[in-house]
Amino acid sequence: MPLMPLSVLLALIIGAVIVLFRRERALMRRVTALESRLAGQGDPLPEAGTEAEPVATAPSGPWKPKPRVVEGPTPESTPELAPKGPSVAARFFAWMQTNWIYPVAGAALVMAGVYLVQYSIEAGLLSPAARIALALILGAVLILGGELLRRRWGGDDGAAGLVPATLAGAGIATLFAAVLAAFHLYQMLGQTTALAALAAVAFLSMALGWGQGALLAAIGVIAGSAAPFLLGPGGGPTPLLYAYFGAVALLGLGIDAFRRWFWVSALALLLPLIGACLIRIAGAGPEGLALLALLLIFAGTALPGGALMPRNTGAAPFARTASAPTRLAALAVIAPMLVLMTQVEAPHGLLALGLAVILLPIWTRYAPALGILSMLTAAALPVAILLSPMVTPLMLSMTLNTQPWLPLWVIVAAILGSLSHLWRSESTEGRPRLLWTLGGAFLPLATSVATEVTWQPSTLLGGTWPLLIMASAVVLTAAATLLAKRDGGQGERVGLCTAAVFPLIALALMLILSETALTVALGVLVLAAALMDRKLDIPALGWVVGAGAMALGWRLLLDPGIEAFLTGRIDAWNTVLTLLIVLGAPLGALVVVASRPIHPWRNWGAVVTETALGALAPVALLILLARFLPSLSGHAITGIEACALILSARVQHRRNARLSSGRVMRWVRTTLTGLLGLAGALLVVALLTLASPVWGLFTDDVSGWPLINDLLLAYAAPALVLHLTLRGTRWQPVALLPGALWLGYTIRHLWQGGTRMEMWHGVQQGELYAYTLALLALGAVSIGLALRTRIPRYRRIGLALIGLAAAKAFLVDASGLSGLVRVGGFLGLGLSLAGLAWLNAWVSKREKDGTTTD
């Protein structure tokens, strides 16, 4: 007889004994330390011998600790002694320390069956059919013996409590081995018949687990989920396997609904779902997986709590005090939802997810603890739409062309889900009521935006798509009217629904109107929201006012953007009309809001609108001035865009410094300041390099007259804006760089003209002297700024510019001078340097006498 199985079994037994011995010593040390601490606190300890000798007991599962009944406060309940319960591993080892003999006995019984079959093969005593029958009979005898023992002595307590489960578990393992041997070794069963036999054994194990403990039920769930994958390769996966996995899940959940082991329910949820995903990857259709996910969502939220409909109360699933059924319900929603989002392609995944969004608020009506799960599913619908192209763009295109009703379905699902969320808000109070209303009000908007961004259904549906969005706005308007009657004409629910209507209308208008008409419509919506708040007292419309002001800023800066106004893509009259709307509508709304009582939502809208106006007003003025110049070069447009972004960043920073707002708004303003400032800085760098007219790479000729030309917009304006923005900071000298370039390019324009700015046209002698004088002038200005601002860095920059001018005069300019011109030139240079040296010394003395900042 082979010795390898016996040696493996002996090694396992010896290893288990060693581990258990070490665990026992560690537990004894912990008990001794605990007794010492309790004795030091003066708590009485039980006398030796008052407790019965510990015997092998049969808890309902190897991972479930034996419950203790504690009356009154005890030392064990204090955080100092027991901050949390024992881990799963600790409870398992504790169970093994007492009951290790039963797993070993079960393994021995299984090995006995294996050796019996092996002996019959070696001796040639029985035919293959007789060997399989012998194994089946042995498994059945073990199961029957275990059940008889349980009925005679019980299986939940007493010294022999685990003997029935041990015998039954060994019998189940023997039956599985017999079926697999009949299929793999002797080819006595077909694949379908073998699967049915394995499923029958798994279901039998779960049924036996009802009376004999959680371990048998878990074995049944594991074996049942693994059965389709134990039969080896065959034909393609059949969709009937989805129904099979559903039966395994329902049976496991149904048994655990009454026994309350909970970890068995987790296995019954996850393992069949994983098996279904694997057969989907192997080629089974997506319809069955979508239906299975829906089944698990609704069954998993109800059955673990022991009810046909969920009735979970208490803490929410993600709270530390949440009950086990509530946490299982979270698993039952999140796991299938992730499968629908990632493993089931459109339209089946979106169909199933839409049904969950509609039905979950109704399904969990009597389970307030599960409300957050319904809202999470609603939030998953637009996310799933955004993720849909990640399946494959070609598949998405084919789906939308062959099934153009899919955008219609997601909008209908969003509308019906919105109504179910609003209906659910009727039966709640306080913060949950607000959350249900918030989810119901903005679900159609989030879904519509995600659909438009991802699919662009207007290419398929034409004008029908904007009408569907307008239909969503109509439904929410009707809901707001009904809620106004039920809530006495006002309230948070009415305000949120009304606030959600305006962006839906704006989105629909965006799809059907031209650029200027859309800006006008947005301005009208902003002003209408403020007036409606004044008439009906709906503070939530402050959100609409603030968001509308930001949308108008987006229209001016980015889409269609500054370039569209400056390049003539939008004509002059439309430019004037747009600027009037962009500034006039928020200003009018701000005046209206200022006359209303103070409210947090209304105040938020007023603050955002003020910030937007502060950033947009100077940008609009720049656009208006530049738009009516005879022509505008690329570097001038870049300079205006840089000014607009830097000014916007400055406004956000100053508002953040002056307003006492919440942490979220401060973070938003800080982020906007950084992003806008970075974008403006990149444009300034482009002006200094690629967009510079002296390099001639990506720019045009200089337009205008000497001193009055587009160089003022390209370089002087950004220098002034940077100076105002960075004033009082260590980065203020950065503004000198675009200012110096403006002076240098202006000099070149004076000598070369607007069409010969590139460096390869050469440099005239008088132009060289003009640069020297400009460097001296800049040095003097920089030293003067050091005196005014008391920033020593300006003085050092001035000295560097003066030194550069002197070096240029001696090394470059002198070669082109002769006679009295050379004498006069250097005489003037010497006198200038002497005067600047005296100015530098005077400023340095003032710096030492006064206070400076660096």
CORZISUL-V798999 format. One record per helix or strand of 2 or more residues. SS is the DSSP state (alpha for helix, beta for strand). FROM is the first residue (numbers start at 1). LEN is the number of residues. If there is no record, write none. Layout:
ss/from/len
SS/FROM/LEN
SS/FROM/LEN
This chain:
ss/from/len
alpha/4/37
alpha/75/3
alpha/88/36
alpha/128/26
alpha/163/22
alpha/191/22
alpha/214/16
alpha/240/20
alpha/263/19
alpha/286/20
alpha/324/19
alpha/348/16
alpha/368/23
alpha/393/10
alpha/406/20
alpha/430/26
alpha/458/4
alpha/463/24
alpha/492/21
alpha/515/22
alpha/541/17
alpha/562/5
alpha/572/23
alpha/600/28
alpha/634/25
alpha/663/26
alpha/711/16
alpha/732/21
alpha/759/3
alpha/765/25
alpha/792/20
alpha/813/4
alpha/819/31
